[in-house]
Every structure is written in C-alpha cells, then in structure tokens.
Amino acid sequence: MTYDFILLGAGAAGFSLALALVQSPLRDRRILIVDREAKNRNDRTWCFWTDQPSPLDAICYRVWDRIRFQTSRMDLCLPLAPYRYQMIRGIDFYRHARQTLAEFPNVQFTLGSVESVADGSDAAEVVVNGETQRAAWVFDSRLGPGDIQPNPLRYNYIKQHFTGWEIETADAAFDPESVTLFDLRTPQQNRVCFFYILPFSAHRALVEYTLFSPEVLLPDEYERQLKAYIGGRLGLRDYQVIEKEMGVIPMTDHPFPRRLGQRILATGTRGGRVKPSTGYAFARIHRDSRAIVESLLRADHPFDIPLDSRRHQMHDRLMLDVMAHEAGRVEYILEAIFAHNPIWRALRFLDDQTAPWEDLRLMSSVPPWPFLRAIWRVVRRLSKGA
C-alpha cells in the first residue's frame, strides 16, 4: 500500500499530528497510523497550562485556576489568570482522536510491530507485521533504548520518575480549586523530590511522589514515601487507593535529531519535544504538530519547522546541570522564581515563551551562584567534548 503519511506511534505525538492533518487542507491525504497497542485503556495523564482556547478543551478531565507552591519556608497559593492548568486523561484523548479520525475513510490504523523503516529519495518504506507499506513522509515517535547513545562527558542525563496514587477520603481533605504543583517539604537527600497533588474534588485527588535524579528507586520506596506523606503531612488515615500510576521520563540536554532521513521526521519524545528541565511535553507536541502541517502546506515537506531557541536550550542545560550537581539548591531557586515573579512570567519561562528581557528579569530574582558554577561546568564539558 502507498500512503501520503505514515505515523509510527499512536500516543500523544501520533494522534496529535493526525488530528492536525485532518483539520487542515491536507485532510484528504491517505494516512496510516501504526501502534503496538489498541490504546483502549487509561495508561497516562497529561497536564499543561495554557491561556488559549483549544479543540481539546471539551475533553479536559479537570481545569484549575490556582496553583500552590509549598516549602518549609513558604506556602503560596497563586491565581493563574490569564492561564489555567488543565488535565487530560489518556483514555479520553485516545477516544476523542479515534472518534474524530473515524470520520475520515482515508485514515487507517494498523495494530502491530514495526520491523524496519527504510528511507528513500522518493518514498520511505515501513515493514509492519511482515507487510511493506510506502509513504511520501514517515513520522516516527518511537524512542527505543538504542536510539540515543549517551555521552555523559558532554551532556547531563536525568530521569523524572514518579509514582502516584489516586485516593478517596471519607472526609473533605482537598481544595478542588488549587493544584499543588510543588510541595518540597520532604528531605531532598541530594536529589530533587517533591509531592504533586491534582484534586478532583474535596474527597478525591491524585497524590504523586516525583523525583529528578539519575537513578530510579526501588518500587517499595515510592510507596513508603507516599504513605508517610499522606498519613503525616496531609494527616489522612481513612482513605482508599483507587488507582495507581507510575512512569519514567528522560530529561537530558542531549540533542535529539529531528530529520532521520530524506523522508523521515522524528516527533514526540524522539523528536526532543519533552522539555528537558521540567518533563512537560503535551502542549509542546501540539505546537509541533501544527508547525509540521504548516511546513507541509508552505514548503511541501515537513522539515521547515522552527528550530528550538538556543537561549532556551541553554536555560535547560544549566538547570539540568544544577539538578545533577547541586540538587539541594533547586528548592531555593524555585522559591525565588515563584515568590519574586508574576505567575505569567514564571509560566512563560517554564514554557520557553519568554523574550530576552523577561529572562533577565526572572534570572535576576534567583540565586546566581548555582548558575555561575553550572556555566563553568557546562563550558568545561563542551570544551572537552569538542
């Protein structure tokens, strides 16, 4: 079979691009989406902040207008306006994407494993379940263990790893209007660790233990910390664990090449769409999908997409370096960001949307020495790896 577009992976990146294509003048092109799973279960959630309306607003599981930031020295509850913090469950996004794409007979799905991808000057070939499919353009969001060869002498490699419990309490225990983005009132132990709370009602919330560190913990350690936090810090004894989630997100300043061949573009995590210093990806992926479609319409190929800002790449590199070498300072840096900047500036900074003058205002509010030392370490690494 010959297609215009083959999308390898039906997660956030694959479905996002497919939706962007069918909502554009390219809606009649032949599209094949390949994944190993049927995407019929709630395997993850995505959260993001935005100040713009979106076609996905209708499937948001919950929307919050305030965030909470807590350390042993401060407790801030900040209104987000003009932003809002939104949560989309995986199952709702998959269902929405499938229902939307089902209206287009030119969009097909194949369940199976990709055995090979071969580039070509006129088309790329993908072998799925022993059958060869051809396409003018292939978009690959799959990231395997061998796709990135680590170079620790030059780059930082951190993992964001977490375990979360959705709990239900007998008594009202949560403020359903406020997300706890960071609760840093836990021993850091030379790593960045905090609790994150998404309240769905006064009686129900997702409580998540999150860490930024090079290595993951044993499963029992996450559960031990969750029990201690819920019973100690939150003071809850009478609760039920309704669901559990866990995950590991790679966070690195290692470059992720976008162009994998004459006819192949990397998307999603494989295309470097996870923000290296925070792990947020959902909004970045959707912006990227729109940029790919605009490139196809304007240039008749998908590669004319905006390059990542070198300035923002350096911000991520320095923050990762501080996390890797001075994790105990991160709490003070976050305190300064949220205490001494309007929330819109902090969120724009964390989303790579700031202008240079905004960066200067924000950076002047944080402790300088961790970043000056990080600059020295980064320069030394880059000079050694040159």
C-alpha positions in Angstrom: 0.0 0.0 0.0 1.1 3.6 -0.6 0.2 6.4 1.7 0.9 10.1 1.9 1.8 9.9 5.6 2.7 7.0 7.9 2.6 7.8 11.6 4.6 5.4 13.8 3.1 5.5 17.3 -0.4 6.4 18.3 0.3 8.3 21.5 0.3 12.0 22.1 2.5 12.7 19.2 1.0 10.4 16.6 -2.6 11.3 17.4 -1.8 15.0 17.7 -0.3 15.1 14.2 -3.1 13.0 12.7 -5.7 15.4 14.2 -3.7 18.4 12.9 -3.6 16.9 9.4 -7.4 16.2 9.2 -8.2 19.6 10.5 -6.1 21.2 7.7 -6.3 21.4 3.8 -4.4 18.0 3.9 -7.5 16.3 5.3 -8.0 14.1 2.2 -4.5 12.6 2.1 -4.0 8.9 2.9 -2.8 8.4 6.4 -1.7 5.2 8.1 -1.2 5.1 11.9 0.7 2.2 13.4 0.9 1.2 17.1 1.5 -2.0 19.1 -1.4 -1.3 21.4 -5.0 -0.6 20.8 -4.9 2.5 23.1 -8.2 1.4 24.9 -7.1 2.0 28.5 -6.2 4.9 30.6 -2.4 4.4 30.6 -1.4 8.0 31.5 -2.5 11.6 32.1 -1.1 14.8 30.6 -1.2 18.2 32.3 -0.3 21.6 30.9 -1.0 25.3 31.3 -2.5 27.5 28.6 -4.1 30.9 28.1 -5.6 29.9 24.7 -8.8 28.1 23.8 -8.2 24.6 22.3 -10.3 22.0 20.5 -9.3 19.7 23.3 -11.0 21.8 26.0 -14.1 19.6 25.7 -12.2 16.5 26.9 -10.3 18.1 29.8 -10.9 15.9 32.8 -10.3 18.8 35.2 -9.3 22.5 35.0 -7.8 24.6 37.8 -7.4 28.3 38.2 -4.9 28.4 41.0 -1.6 26.6 41.9 0.0 26.1 45.2 3.7 26.1 46.0 5.0 24.9 49.3 8.4 24.6 51.1 9.4 24.6 54.7 9.7 28.4 54.5 6.7 29.5 52.4 3.2 28.5 51.3 1.9 30.3 48.2 -1.5 30.0 46.6 -1.3 31.8 43.3 -4.2 32.7 40.9 -3.2 31.6 37.4 -5.2 34.1 35.3 -4.8 34.6 32.4 -3.6 31.0 32.4 -5.4 27.8 33.5 -4.0 24.4 34.4 -5.6 21.5 32.6 -5.5 17.7 32.8 -6.4 15.3 30.0 -6.6 11.6 30.7 -5.0 9.3 28.1 -8.2 7.3 27.5 -10.2 10.5 26.8 -7.6 11.7 24.3 -7.4 8.4 22.6 -11.2 8.1 22.3 -11.5 11.6 21.0 -8.8 11.1 18.4 -10.3 7.8 17.2 -13.8 9.2 17.0 -12.6 12.2 15.1 -10.4 10.3 12.7 -13.1 7.7 12.1 -15.0 10.4 10.1 -12.2 10.2 7.5 -12.1 7.0 5.4 -8.6 7.9 4.2 -7.2 7.4 7.7 -6.4 3.8 8.6 -5.0 2.1 11.7 -2.7 -1.0 11.9 -2.1 -2.8 15.1 1.4 -4.4 15.2 5.1 -4.1 15.4 7.3 -2.0 13.1 10.0 -4.4 11.9 12.0 -1.9 9.8 11.9 1.6 8.4 13.9 2.3 5.2 14.5 5.8 3.8 14.4 6.7 0.1 14.6 9.7 -2.2 11.0 9.4 -3.4 9.4 7.5 -0.5 10.1 5.7 2.7 9.2 2.0 3.3 7.9 0.7 6.6 7.6 -3.1 7.3 4.7 -3.8 9.7 3.7 -7.4 10.6 5.7 -8.6 7.6 4.0 -6.3 5.1 5.7 -3.4 3.4 3.9 0.0 3.4 5.2 3.0 1.4 4.7 6.7 2.2 5.8 10.0 0.9 6.6 11.0 4.5 7.1 9.0 7.7 6.7 10.5 11.2 8.4 8.4 13.9 7.6 9.0 17.6 9.0 5.7 18.9 12.0 6.0 21.2 13.9 2.8 21.8 16.9 2.2 24.1 19.4 2.3 21.3 18.1 5.4 19.6 20.2 7.7 21.8 23.9 6.9 22.6 24.7 8.6 25.9 27.7 10.9 26.1 28.0 11.7 29.8 31.2 13.6 29.3 29.3 16.2 27.3 25.6 16.1 28.4 23.5 15.6 31.5 21.1 12.7 31.9 18.4 13.0 34.5 15.2 10.9 34.9 11.9 12.3 36.1 10.4 9.3 37.8 7.2 9.1 39.8 4.5 7.0 41.4 1.1 8.4 42.1 -2.0 7.2 43.9 -5.5 8.4 43.2 -7.1 8.3 46.7 -10.6 8.9 48.0 -11.1 10.1 51.6 -14.1 9.8 53.9 -13.8 13.5 55.0 -13.2 16.6 52.9 -9.4 16.8 52.6 -8.5 18.8 49.4 -9.1 22.2 47.9 -10.6 21.3 44.5 -9.7 24.7 43.0 -5.9 24.5 43.5 -3.2 22.3 42.1 -0.2 21.7 44.3 2.5 22.0 41.7 5.3 21.6 44.2 5.3 20.5 47.8 9.0 20.4 48.6 8.5 19.8 52.3 10.4 16.5 52.1 14.1 15.6 52.6 15.9 16.2 49.3 18.7 13.8 50.0 20.9 15.2 47.2 18.2 14.9 44.7 15.2 16.9 43.7 12.0 15.4 45.1 8.5 16.8 45.8 4.9 15.9 46.0 2.3 16.9 43.4 -1.4 17.0 44.1 -4.2 17.1 41.5 -7.5 17.4 43.4 -10.6 16.2 41.6 -12.9 17.0 44.4 -12.8 17.7 48.2 -12.7 13.9 48.7 -10.6 12.7 45.8 -7.1 13.5 44.4 -4.1 12.2 42.7 -1.1 12.4 45.0 2.2 11.8 43.3 5.8 11.4 44.6 8.1 12.8 41.9 11.9 12.9 41.7 14.5 14.3 39.4 17.6 12.2 39.7 19.9 10.0 37.6 18.6 6.7 39.0 15.1 5.4 39.9 14.2 4.0 43.2 13.0 0.5 44.2 9.2 0.3 44.0 8.7 -0.1 47.7 10.5 3.3 48.3 7.9 5.3 46.3 5.1 3.6 48.2 6.8 4.2 51.6 7.1 7.9 50.8 3.5 8.2 49.6 2.2 6.5 52.8 4.4 8.8 55.0 3.2 11.9 53.2 -0.5 11.1 53.1 -0.6 10.0 56.7 1.9 12.5 58.1 1.9 15.7 56.1 -1.7 15.5 54.9 -2.8 13.9 58.2 -5.1 11.4 56.4 -5.9 8.0 57.9 -9.2 7.0 56.4 -8.6 6.8 52.6 -8.8 4.3 49.8 -6.3 3.9 46.9 -8.5 3.9 43.8 -5.8 3.8 41.0 -2.1 3.9 40.7 0.2 5.3 38.1 4.0 5.3 37.6 6.4 6.5 35.0 9.9 7.5 34.0 10.5 10.5 31.6 14.1 11.0 30.2 15.3 14.6 30.8 18.5 15.5 29.1 20.3 18.2 27.1 21.5 15.5 24.6 20.4 16.7 21.2 17.5 14.8 19.6 17.8 15.0 15.7 14.6 15.8 14.0 15.4 14.7 10.5 16.1 11.0 10.4 16.3 10.8 6.6 15.1 12.3 3.4 11.6 11.2 4.1 11.5 10.7 7.9 10.9 13.2 10.7 11.2 12.4 14.4 8.3 13.6 16.6 7.2 13.4 20.2 9.9 12.3 22.7 12.1 11.0 19.9 12.0 14.5 18.4 13.0 16.2 21.6 9.6 17.6 22.4 9.9 16.8 26.1 11.1 20.0 27.8 14.5 18.8 29.3 14.3 20.6 32.6 10.6 20.0 33.5 9.4 16.9 31.6 6.3 18.8 30.2 5.5 17.7 26.7 1.8 17.7 25.8 1.5 21.4 24.8 4.9 21.4 23.0 3.8 18.3 21.0 0.6 20.0 19.8 2.5 23.2 18.8 4.9 21.0 16.9 2.1 19.2 15.1 0.7 22.5 13.9 4.2 23.6 12.7 4.6 20.3 10.8 1.3 20.8 9.0 2.2 24.5 8.2 5.5 23.3 6.7 3.8 20.7 4.5 1.4 23.3 3.2 4.1 26.0 2.7 7.1 24.1 1.6 5.6 20.7 0.5 7.8 18.9 3.1 7.7 18.7 6.9 11.2 19.9 7.7 10.6 23.7 7.6 9.7 23.9 11.3 11.1 26.3 13.9 14.4 25.4 15.5 14.5 25.3 19.3 15.7 28.6 20.7 19.4 28.4 21.7 18.7 30.7 24.6 16.1 28.4 26.0 18.2 25.3 25.3 20.9 26.9 27.5 18.4 27.6 30.2 17.5 23.9 30.2 21.2 22.8 30.1 22.1 25.0 33.1 19.0 23.8 35.1 19.8 20.2 34.4 23.4 20.8 35.5 22.2 22.3 38.8 19.9 19.3 39.3 22.7 16.9 38.6 25.4 18.6 40.8 23.6 20.9 43.3 20.2 19.3 43.8 19.9 20.8 47.2 19.8 24.3 45.7 16.8 23.7 43.4 14.3 24.3 46.2 15.8 27.8 46.8 15.7 28.6 43.0 12.1 27.5 42.7 11.2 29.6 45.8 12.8 32.7 44.2 11.0 32.1 40.8 7.6 31.8 42.3 8.0 34.4 45.1 9.6 37.2 43.1 7.9 37.0 39.7 4.4 37.3 38.5 3.0 33.9 37.7 2.6 34.7 34.0 6.4 35.3 33.7 7.2 32.1 35.6 5.0 30.0 33.4 6.2 31.7 30.2 9.8 31.0 31.3 9.0 27.3 32.1 7.3 27.0 28.6 10.1 28.6 26.5 7.9 31.5 25.6 9.8 34.4 27.2 11.5 37.3 25.5 15.1 38.1 26.4 14.1 41.0 28.7 11.7 38.6 30.6 14.6 36.1 31.1 16.8 38.9 32.5 14.1 39.9 35.0 13.5 36.4 36.1 17.2 35.4 36.3 17.9 38.5 38.4 15.5 37.2 41.0 17.2 33.8 41.6 20.4 32.9 43.5 23.2 33.5 41.0 26.0 31.2 42.3 24.5 27.8 41.3 24.1 29.0 37.8 27.5 30.6 37.6 29.0 27.3 38.7 26.8 25.5 36.2 28.1 27.7 33.4 31.6 26.8 34.4 30.9 23.1 34.4 29.0 23.3 31.1 31.8 25.2 29.4 34.4 22.7 30.6 32.3 19.8 29.3 31.7 21.3 26.0 35.4 22.1 25.5 36.4 18.6 26.4 33.7 17.1 24.1 34.5 19.4 21.1 
